Amino acid sequence: MTSKGKTRKNPRLFCYLFCYLFFAVLGAGLGSSRPSWAAPVLSLADCLAIAEANHPNIAGAAGQVATQRGRLAQSAAADRLEVSGSVSASRAGTNYDENASYSIGATTSIKVFDANRNKYLVDSQRITLSATEEEGRSTLIDVRAGVKSSYMTLSLNMEIAQQRLESVRAFEHHLEQAKGFYQVGSKPWYDVTKAEVDLGSAQLALVEAEGNIETARAALLNAMGIDQQEEFDIVSPDISSTPRELQESAFLENLAALALDNRPDYRAAALRILAGEASLSAEARASSPNISLTGGYNSGGDDVFDLEKAWNAGLRMSVPIVDGGAAKARIHAAQGQLLSLTASREKLRQDIMLEVRKTLTDLTKARERIRISELTLVSAEENRKMATGRYETGVGDSLEVTDALLSFADAQLAHRQACYDLQLAIIGLEKAAGKEFIE
C-alpha cells in the first residue's frame, strides 16, 4: 500500500496521455486521420498512482486535514503572549481655537490561569486532527479499492469480448461447413439457416460485449478521478493466484480482530470519542476564573515632539456570575455529542464485523465456483470436440454442434468470471480488513 499521506505520480504517463490527446485533437481539426501509434497501456499500479494524484475525494481529505491544523493552531494561540500597538493623531478647532492630539502605545497580555480550560480545548483539537488524518487514510483505501474493482471489471469485459469474438469465428466456420455440406447434398438447407441465426446471435453478443468495455473503461476513469475520455489499454492482471496470507486458516480466523486494529475509520471513531471527552472537560471549566497578566506603554499629548509617557501593569481576573444557563447547556451538548460518538463507533464495529463475515463468505464461494467451473470447462471442451468431429464426418447434426459451442463458450465465461469474482472478493476483503493484499 502507498505510504500514509503520500501520493505517487507518474509524469511520463501523464505526458504520454497529454501528447496523445493533443495530437488526436489536432489531427481532427486538420481533417487528418488519428495518430498511428498505439494507445497507452496502463498497469494497475499506474491507475492507482493516477487516482492518488487526481481523485477529488483524496484532495478533499487533504483539505480537511489542513483545515483542522488551522483550527488547532487557532486554539493553541489563546495561551500565548498577545501584543498590540496603536497610533492615533487628530486635530479639532473652531474660528477662535484649534487643538491637536497625538498618541502611540502598545499593550500586552498573557493568560496565567483558566483552570486548564484551553488546554483541554487544544487537546480536543489535536485529537480531532489525528482523527481527520485517519479518515483521510480511509478515503485513500476506498479510492484504491474502487480503482482495483473497476480495473478488474474492465479486464473481465475485455476477456468476455475476446471470447465472444472467438465464438463468432467458430460460428463462421460452422456456417461454412453447413454451406459446404448443403452444396454436396449431405445436409439440408435448415442447417445453413440455423448456422446463420447462430452466427447473428454471436455477433450481437460481441457488439454488446464491446459496448460493456466502453462502459467499464469510463468507470475506471471515474474511479481514477479523471473526466477526460482518453483512449488507453490495460495490462491483463494475474487472476490465477491467491495471496499467501489468505490461504492460511489462522489468518482468516483472526481477520475480524485484525480489521478493528487496521481500519483507519475505526481508529478515527475512537479518536473522536477521546476528543469529545476533552471537549467535555473544557466545557466543565467554563465557569472557572480566568486570570491574565496585562501591561502597556503609552505616549500622548498635543505636541507630536513632546509627548508624555506612561506605563501600566496588572492582573485581570474575570469570573462568570450569571450567564443565563449557557455554560450548563454547553456541558449537556458536549455530553450528548459524546454519547453519539460512542454509539457511532459501536455501530461501525458491528458493520465491520458483518462486512468481514460477508467478504469471507464471498471468498469461499468464489473458490468453490472456480473448482466447479474447471470441471465444467473440461467436460464442455470434450463435448465440443466430439460434436464438431461428428458433424465433420457427417454423422452429427447442426443442433448438436450449436449446443456444444454455446456450452463451451458459457463454460469458458463461467470459469473466467469465477476467477475474477475471487479477485473482487479479495478486494472487498482488503476494504473490510483495512489491509491490502493486491498491490
Secondary structure, DSSP 8 states (H G I E B T S, - for coil): ---TT-----HHHHHHHHHHHHHHHHHHHTT----SS---EE-HHHHHHHHHHH-HHHHHHHHHHHHHHHHHHHHHGGGS-EEEEEEEEEEEE-SS-EEEEEEEEEEEEEEEESTTHHHHHHHHHHHHHHHHHHHHHHHHHHHHHHHHHHHHHHHHHHHHHHHHHHHHHHHHHHHHHHHHHHHTTSS-HHHHHHHHHHHHHHHHHHHHHHHHHHHHHHHHHHHTT--S----EE-----S---GGGG-HHHHHTHHHHHHHH-HHHHHHHHHHHHHHHHHHHHHTTTS-EEEEEEEEEEEES-TTS-EEEEEEEEEEE-----TTHHHHHHHHHHHHHHHHHHHHHHHHHHHHHHHHHHHHHHHHHHHHHHHHHHHHHHHHHHHHHHHHHHHTT-S-HHHHHHHHHHHHHHHHHHHHHHHHHHHHHHHHHHHHT-----
